[in-house]
């Protein structure tokens, strides 16, 4: 596994897994394989159907006169592949996208090659109807192209061998049993007696394997050809990180004893013949990992691995995540059937998410030995470059758990949640992207997400709400968040060519919403799913959860103001790029909408914006948007926002939408109230959660990155660090310490690092320092006072 971890060292420079901010102008020049037809051909099995469930192994042996110093290949597969060189795992992919933007990986495999005989081997699978929703596909296929004439000997063609592995079958999730929405695909059942053990090793005998079959027309990059199977583009993100980790404790053992030493690889466990044994193991925290279970003997024994974020009681409730008494595992499963040989290793095709992993063993006529169990953590290779500290140690706990949450929700795309869906939803992704920028400085996954959504746009002009996704879904409010993501990226990165490439899509999204405005300025009837928040909306007739009154029939203050919020940001974008007429149109349109909401939905008696003109329902959401859009006059906003935070009769925002509440606090200068509002996050920690949940209890998902927003807020609100101009070319620092005595933080900036430390005096004074990259300037604001900032370190005393 060490070789798998260090693969990134041998990638071409544009795939190096650094987490530094990326300068788009320094991106590599296109190679010939982005513009020319590929001599290599897609290959498949000669007799099986390429569009049904199947796991395949491809092999190619070749000779080299001497060990090369460079041997670069471009490789991809459908659905996925794992490439081995001389028995060692080297690269795993492709990064998920759609068939018209099908990614390939580029890797230098020279360090793994020898003089003399060498063998490339690839495990490729096509899961058909058992694939996860996030997997888009054309059919089974594998492709490998040598970069130059020196590498063309390995090009995929009929010289490759292929084997259809009959050992695999799907373990289909019983969603009725799980009582939830889970779309991450089927589990894996592997029958050891049918498995071609050692298939990836150079000395494996593959003479009986058939020749691969060349599929379709000449292989092409995106923009060439007449057929539409796979349009190839280079992978824009680094390879995923992978490192070993071990479970922490045996929490329960039934019928056969197991000690914690087993989890350290020191004490194998023997299960007698004709015995059923169950072992409940605890990772200690939630993780994404490939479990690797090594077993010996035990012919025909069935080993089931079940994975859970938390255990549930007889009512299906989770409760405290640390408790196991009276609770059971209910979740995703894999199975392995032992073949009776020594040191067989089961590893599923895709990673699993778990805190608790339960092993159930049912032996037949022969005892089984559990030799070892490890996990191989996987995720996007974000590096934690930011720091935050204060005199309140509980905030550090929130920071650490929030960062774990964000990491587990980031792979080849952002995930809403790793256990249930692994889908990249725009509402989630906007918050996740800001966390990525502030904590790691790595913008590549954000760029990929913006591009994914641009690729998802359909004939209405809207983006799909989640993408890549084989299941079409549209949430018009999430299209608005995509526009806001473009705005966020523009403010944080100087990348004009990329941002300008998105403006046509931005225009189409805004046109869709504009065309559905009623004459009086509120939204008219809206199609699709107009999700706002998983709040307890009393909205009969809307048909779907998370939707406020006034979506289907029109007249929603919540939806109208979100549209206005987006038009305001779009106006700034279009002004900046010289599209003044379009920008002024959006500015005027937003003003018309905010005036309409105030004129028709303001309830003077309550001092609140109602959700609709009939003024029967009131939510935090409508009033948060009213502050953020200036629909309510500035002089009234503080009183309004205080009411929003203290009136329990309002429909309450959940963890997700509190992000916008926190932005409203910052906008009105009330963010000193932010830290006391983190009690729900402290409550999650007290309940034993090791990541932050989707919703308040009872919750489906224990890991939802929209709830990791404190990792952004600690830096952007408490430390007060924000871009003051597009491209983060200047900085605005407005700290809000609230009840804290001191804070300190640092974050990566494209030009270097921004660091601050602030101490608040009893009389309201502020002392500390600000350190900026050399060429960065900005402004510090504190209780009505302003201080101009220059590059370098400067002491603060206000």
C-alpha positions, 0 to 999 in steps of 0.5 A: 500500500505504500506504493499506492500512497506515493503514486502522486510523486510520479505524476506529471507536474500538473497532477501533483497532489499539492494543496497550494492555491492554483494559478490558472495561468500556470496550467500546462499546455495541451498535449497532443492527446487533447487534440489528436485521435488516439492510436489506442482503442477502447477494449472490452470482453469479446463475448459478454454484454458490455452493458450488464453488471460485470467485473473484469481483469485486463492484462498486458505483458511486454519486454523492455531492454532496460529500465526507463527513466520515463514511461508516461501513460494516459488511462481511463475506464468505465465505470472505474478501473484500478491499474497495477504495474508488476503487481503494485497498485499505481492509479485509480480512476477515472475522476467522476464526470459525464460521458461528454467530459470523460476524464483520463489520468496521466501517470509516469509508471517508470518507477514500477518497471524493470528491464525485461518482462513487465506486466500491466493489469487493470481491474475494471468494473461496470455495475450497470443498474447497481451503480451509484447515482453519482456514476454516469456511464456509456458501457464497459470499456478500458483504455490506455495510451502511451504518451510517445512512441517509447510507450506505444507498446502498451496501447490497448488493443487486441494484444491485451488479455481479458477475464470476466470475473464470476466471483462477484455479485451485487449485495443490493441494499434493502432500502425498505429495511434501511428506511432511508434514501441510499443511492451509493450503489450495491455492496460486493459479494465475492466467492473466493473459490471463483476468484483468479487469485494473483491475477495482477502479478507478473507470473500469473498464467493468463494463457487461457484468457481470451484476447480483448475485443476492440470497441467502436470507432477510433478513440478521440478527445472531446471535440473530435469524431462523430460517435458520442461514446466517451469524449476524453478530457484530462483529469483536472484534480489530483489523485485521491489520498490513501493511507492506512488506519486501524479500528480502535476497539472491539465493542462487542463479541458474540460466541467467540472472543476477540481482543483489541490486539486483533485490531492491531494485527497481533492476535488472529481470531479462530472461529470454530466450524459450524459457528456463527460469530459476531464482532462489533468494532469501533473506529472511534470516529467516522471515516471513509476507507477501503476495509481490507480483511485477511482470512485463512482456511474456513472453506465456504464460510460466509463473512458479512461486513456491515457498516454504520455511522451509528447504532440504532435502538428498537425504534430506529433512533441513534441517540448517543453515538458512543452507546451500544447497549440495546442497539444494533447495526443497520446499514450497508453490507459486503460479503466474502465467501472463503475458499479455504486457502491462506491469507485471502484478502477481501477489499470492496471495489469502492470505499465504505463509510463507517464508525462501526464495522460489524463482522458476522462469520458463519462457518461450515465444516472448517474453522476460519481464521481472521488474520487481520483487518485494516482500513485504507482512508481515502479522500481528496488530498486537502491539506489543513493549512489554516489555523484557529485558536481562542481562549475557548477550547470548545471551539477547537473541538468544533474546528477539528470535527468540522474539518473531518466533516469537510474532508469526508465530504470531498473526493473526486467531487464534493459529497453531500454525505459520504454514507447515503448519497455521495452526490454533489449538490450545489447548495452544499457545495457552495459552503464546502467550497468556501471551507476549502478555500479558507482552510486549504487554499486548494481551489481545484475541486471548486473549479471542477464543481463549477465546471460540473454544474456548467456541464449539467445545464439542460434546455431550460437553461438551469443547472441540475441540482446535483452533478454528476448524476445518472438520475436527473434532478432540478432544484432552481434555487440550487441553480441560483447558488451556482451563480453565487459560487461563480461570484465567490470564486471571482472574489477569491481567485484572479481567474478572469478567463475561467469566470468569463466562461461561466457568464453565458450559463449565469445569464441562462439561469437568471433568465429562467427566473426572470421569465417566471416573475409575476407582474407585481415583482414576486415569483410566479409559479415555479416548476421543479423542486424549489428546496430551501431548507429541511425546516418544518414548513407548513406548505400544503400543496407544494408536494416535496419537503423543504419547500416554503409556501408560494413556490407552485402558485407564486408569491413566496418572499423566500424564493423572490428574495433569494432570486434578488440576492443572486441578481445583486451578485450577478450585477457586480460580476457583469459590471466588472467584465464591462457588460454594463447594460446587463449588469444594470438590468440585474441591479434594477430587477433586484431592486424591483423584487425587494421593493415588491416583497417589502410592499406586499409582505412586510407586517408592521405589527409583527415587524417581520417579513411574512412568507407570502402576501397573505401574512399567515406564515413567518420564517427566519428564512424570509427575514434573513434574505430581507437583511442580506438583500436590503429589502428592509431598510438598513435602519430596521435590520438590526432590530429585525435580525434580533427578532429573527434570532429570538422569536421561536414562533418563526419557522426555524433554519436548520444547520444548513441555512444558518450559514445565511443567518451568520452572513446576515449577522456579519452584514449588520455588524452583529456578529459578536453574537455568532459564537454563543449561537454555536450551542447546536454544534456543542450539542452534537459533540455531546451526543458523541458525533465525530462529524457534524450532522445533516439536521438536528436530531433525529437526523438521517446523515451523521456527516453533512459538510454544510454543517461544517460552516464554522470552519469558514466562519471562525476565519471569515467572521470571528477573525473577520478575514474577507476579500475586499476586491475581486481576486482577493487583491485586497483584504477587509478584516473586521473581527467579531470576538463576542465573548472571547478574550482573544482569537488568532488565525491564519489562512492561505491566500494566493499570494501567501498567508494571512495571519491575525491575533486579536485581544479584546480589552475590558474597555473595548480596545483591540490589540494584536497583529496582522500579517499580510503577504508582501503585496497585499493591502487592506483595511482593519475595522473595529467599532467604528475605527479604521486602520489601513493595512500594508504587506508584512506584519503590523502591530495593532492597538485601537 
